[in-house]
Amino acid sequence: MLGTKSLILLTIVLLSVSAISQTSISACGMKCGQERWAIKTLTDSEAAAVGSAAPENTTVTDLLGKTAPAKLTNTRAPLEKERFHLTALIIGWKIEATTSDEIVGKTTAMSTSVPDHDFHIVIADPNNTKNQMIMEVPDPDCQAVCSSTFLKQISQVRSEVSSKLGTPTSSVVALAKPWLVEITGPAFFDFVHGQVGLARNCIEIHPVMEIKFLKQQGDKVTPHKATDLTHECGKE
């Protein structure tokens, strides 16, 4: 039988192993984005319900007609609790990195934020390519993303995008021939900080949970610059 000292020592060892394990789980991945990060990565308290909700069919144009919340917090707005399924054209993309040209459009506070390494993808309504918005695919190697219940889905989308579009640059590049795709994911409202392709109401699909590449069609479509539209978006 173990003596008292042995039992105490064993308990300490087991607690230490458990603490190390928990720390490893919570600290997986590299430091990435900050703003509304738990919502963006489907790791907030409502993620399980949102990520498994039956998707509602919609269009880019319909989503642009939604009203942005007046104030954006770390709690989901009502529309951000819904998942949507839509067909859209991918017209341009980049990876969110430290050398982004959009840094010019950010405030001082935002310009010092950590790049989130998302695939920033500009999509357009196939029936009216002037109607554009953004969808984002998080990096599975980032903190929170790597511990998300939906890591497998996010990783799969990331892999499929890379397979079809290649290697992204740090500035948005328009595709010579747009891709028609079907996508599924929750709605998300972002802040205005100079994003190329930003919807006038700042709505996005973020994160993309499913994607199906259908076909390439049409000619190159130029993504909107941030100054091309008057935005009506939520504030901090």
C-alpha positions as CSV (number, residue, x, y, z in Angstrom):
1,M,0.0,0.0,0.0
2,L,1.1,3.6,-0.6
3,G,2.1,5.6,2.4
4,T,0.8,9.1,3.1
5,K,3.8,10.8,1.6
6,S,3.5,8.7,-1.6
7,L,-0.2,9.5,-2.0
8,I,0.5,13.2,-1.6
9,L,3.3,13.0,-4.2
10,L,1.1,11.0,-6.6
11,T,-1.7,13.6,-6.2
12,I,0.7,16.5,-6.9
13,V,2.0,14.7,-10.0
14,L,-1.5,14.0,-11.3
15,L,-2.6,17.6,-10.7
16,S,0.5,18.9,-12.5
17,V,-0.1,16.7,-15.5
18,S,-3.8,17.8,-15.7
19,A,-2.8,21.5,-15.4
20,I,-0.2,21.1,-18.2
21,S,-2.7,19.3,-20.4
22,Q,-5.4,22.0,-19.9
23,T,-2.8,24.7,-20.6
24,S,-1.8,23.0,-23.8
25,I,-5.4,22.8,-24.9
26,S,-6.2,26.4,-24.2
27,A,-3.0,27.7,-25.5
28,C,-2.9,25.8,-28.8
29,G,-2.0,27.7,-31.9
30,M,-0.3,31.1,-32.6
31,K,-1.6,34.4,-31.5
32,C,-3.9,35.9,-34.2
33,G,-6.8,38.3,-34.4
34,Q,-8.5,40.2,-31.6
35,E,-11.7,42.0,-32.5
36,R,-14.7,39.8,-31.7
37,W,-12.4,36.8,-32.0
38,A,-14.5,34.2,-30.3
39,I,-17.4,34.9,-32.6
40,K,-15.2,34.9,-35.7
41,T,-13.7,31.5,-34.7
42,L,-16.9,29.8,-33.5
43,T,-15.6,29.4,-30.0
44,D,-18.0,31.7,-28.1
45,S,-20.7,30.5,-25.8
46,E,-23.3,30.3,-28.6
47,A,-21.0,28.6,-31.2
48,A,-22.4,25.1,-30.8
49,A,-26.0,26.2,-31.5
50,V,-25.0,28.5,-34.4
51,G,-22.6,26.1,-36.0
52,S,-25.2,23.3,-36.1
53,A,-28.2,25.4,-37.0
54,A,-30.1,24.5,-40.2
55,P,-28.9,26.9,-42.9
56,E,-31.3,29.4,-44.5
57,N,-31.0,29.9,-48.3
58,T,-30.2,33.5,-49.2
59,T,-28.3,35.6,-51.7
60,V,-25.5,38.2,-51.5
61,T,-28.1,40.9,-52.5
62,D,-30.5,39.8,-49.7
63,L,-27.7,39.9,-47.1
64,L,-26.7,43.4,-48.2
65,G,-30.3,44.5,-47.4
66,K,-29.9,43.6,-43.7
67,T,-29.5,46.4,-41.2
68,A,-26.3,46.3,-39.2
69,P,-26.5,46.6,-35.4
70,A,-25.8,50.1,-34.1
71,K,-23.3,48.6,-31.6
72,L,-21.0,45.6,-32.0
73,T,-19.9,43.8,-28.9
74,N,-18.5,40.4,-28.0
75,T,-22.0,39.0,-27.9
76,R,-23.7,37.9,-31.1
77,A,-26.3,40.2,-32.8
78,P,-29.5,38.3,-33.6
79,L,-28.6,37.8,-37.3
80,E,-25.2,36.4,-36.2
81,K,-27.0,33.5,-34.6
82,E,-28.1,32.2,-38.0
83,R,-26.3,30.2,-40.7
84,F,-26.8,30.9,-44.4
85,H,-26.4,29.0,-47.6
86,L,-25.8,30.9,-50.8
87,T,-24.4,30.7,-54.3
88,A,-21.9,33.4,-55.1
89,L,-18.9,34.4,-57.4
90,I,-15.5,34.5,-55.8
91,I,-14.0,37.6,-57.6
92,G,-10.8,38.2,-55.5
93,W,-8.9,37.2,-52.4
94,K,-5.9,37.6,-50.1
95,I,-4.5,36.5,-46.8
96,E,-4.8,38.8,-43.8
97,A,-1.1,39.7,-43.1
98,T,1.0,42.4,-41.6
99,T,1.7,44.0,-44.9
100,S,-1.9,44.6,-46.0
101,D,-2.5,47.7,-48.1
102,E,-5.6,48.2,-46.1
103,I,-3.5,49.4,-43.1
104,V,-3.9,52.9,-44.5
105,G,-7.6,52.7,-43.8
106,K,-7.3,51.6,-40.2
107,T,-7.4,53.7,-37.0
108,T,-4.3,53.8,-34.8
109,A,-5.8,51.3,-32.4
110,M,-6.7,48.9,-35.2
111,S,-3.4,49.3,-37.1
112,T,-1.5,47.8,-34.1
113,S,-3.8,44.8,-33.9
114,V,-2.5,41.3,-34.6
115,P,-3.2,40.0,-38.2
116,D,-5.6,37.1,-38.1
117,H,-4.3,35.1,-41.1
118,D,-7.8,34.6,-42.4
119,F,-8.4,34.1,-46.1
120,H,-10.2,37.3,-47.0
121,I,-12.4,36.4,-50.0
122,V,-14.5,38.9,-51.9
123,I,-17.7,37.4,-53.3
124,A,-20.4,38.9,-55.6
125,D,-23.9,38.1,-56.5
126,P,-23.8,36.2,-59.8
127,N,-26.9,38.2,-61.0
128,N,-25.4,41.6,-60.1
129,T,-21.6,41.6,-59.5
130,K,-21.8,45.2,-58.2
131,N,-23.3,43.7,-55.1
132,Q,-20.3,42.4,-53.2
133,M,-19.4,41.3,-49.7
134,I,-16.6,39.4,-47.8
135,M,-16.4,35.8,-46.6
136,E,-13.6,34.7,-44.3
137,V,-11.8,31.4,-43.7
138,P,-9.8,31.3,-40.5
139,D,-6.4,29.8,-40.2
140,P,-6.6,26.4,-38.3
141,D,-3.2,27.1,-36.7
142,C,-4.5,30.2,-34.9
143,Q,-5.5,30.3,-31.2
144,A,-9.1,29.5,-30.6
145,V,-9.6,28.2,-34.2
146,C,-7.4,25.2,-33.3
147,S,-9.6,24.3,-30.3
148,S,-13.0,25.1,-32.0
149,T,-15.6,22.3,-32.2
150,F,-15.8,23.1,-35.9
151,L,-12.0,22.9,-36.6
152,K,-12.5,20.0,-39.0
153,Q,-15.0,21.9,-41.2
154,I,-12.9,25.1,-41.2
155,S,-9.7,23.1,-42.1
156,Q,-11.5,21.4,-44.9
157,V,-12.7,24.7,-46.4
158,R,-9.2,26.2,-46.0
159,S,-7.7,23.2,-47.9
160,E,-10.3,23.4,-50.7
161,V,-9.8,27.1,-51.2
162,S,-6.0,26.7,-51.4
163,S,-6.4,23.8,-53.8
164,K,-8.5,25.8,-56.2
165,L,-7.1,29.4,-55.8
166,G,-3.4,28.7,-55.1
167,T,-1.3,30.8,-52.8
168,P,-2.7,34.2,-51.7
169,T,-0.9,37.5,-51.4
170,S,-1.2,40.1,-48.7
171,S,-3.3,42.4,-51.0
172,V,-6.5,41.5,-52.7
173,V,-6.0,40.2,-56.2
174,A,-9.0,39.9,-58.6
175,L,-9.4,36.5,-60.2
176,A,-9.0,36.5,-64.0
177,K,-12.0,34.2,-64.1
178,P,-14.3,34.2,-61.2
179,W,-15.4,30.9,-59.4
180,L,-19.0,30.1,-58.9
181,V,-19.3,28.5,-55.5
182,E,-21.9,27.4,-52.9
183,I,-21.1,28.4,-49.3
184,T,-22.5,27.9,-45.9
185,G,-21.7,29.7,-42.7
186,P,-22.9,32.1,-40.1
187,A,-23.5,35.8,-40.7
188,F,-21.0,38.2,-39.0
189,F,-20.9,42.0,-38.8
190,D,-17.5,43.6,-39.0
191,F,-16.2,47.1,-38.3
192,V,-15.1,49.4,-41.1
193,H,-11.3,49.5,-41.4
194,G,-10.6,49.9,-45.1
195,Q,-11.4,46.4,-46.3
196,V,-11.6,45.7,-50.0
197,G,-14.9,44.2,-51.0
198,L,-16.6,45.3,-47.7
199,A,-20.4,45.2,-47.9
200,R,-22.2,48.5,-47.3
201,N,-23.6,47.1,-44.1
202,C,-20.4,45.3,-43.2
203,I,-22.0,41.9,-43.3
204,E,-19.9,38.8,-43.9
205,I,-20.0,35.0,-43.9
206,H,-17.5,34.3,-41.2
207,P,-16.3,31.6,-40.8
208,V,-17.1,29.7,-44.0
209,M,-18.0,26.2,-42.8
210,E,-18.7,24.5,-46.2
211,I,-17.7,25.4,-49.7
212,K,-18.4,23.7,-53.1
213,F,-16.6,24.9,-56.2
214,L,-19.0,24.7,-59.1
215,K,-17.3,26.2,-62.2
216,Q,-15.4,29.2,-63.4
217,Q,-17.4,31.7,-65.4
218,G,-17.4,35.2,-66.8
219,D,-14.7,37.8,-67.0
220,K,-12.7,39.5,-64.2
221,V,-14.7,41.6,-61.8
222,T,-13.0,44.3,-59.8
223,P,-13.6,44.2,-56.1
224,H,-14.9,47.4,-54.5
225,K,-12.4,49.6,-52.8
226,A,-13.3,50.8,-49.3
227,T,-13.9,54.3,-50.6
228,D,-16.3,53.2,-53.3
229,L,-19.2,52.9,-51.0
230,T,-20.8,54.7,-48.1
231,H,-20.9,52.2,-45.2
232,E,-23.6,52.0,-42.5
233,C,-22.0,49.6,-40.0
234,G,-21.9,49.0,-36.3
235,K,-19.7,50.8,-33.9
236,E,-17.7,49.7,-30.9
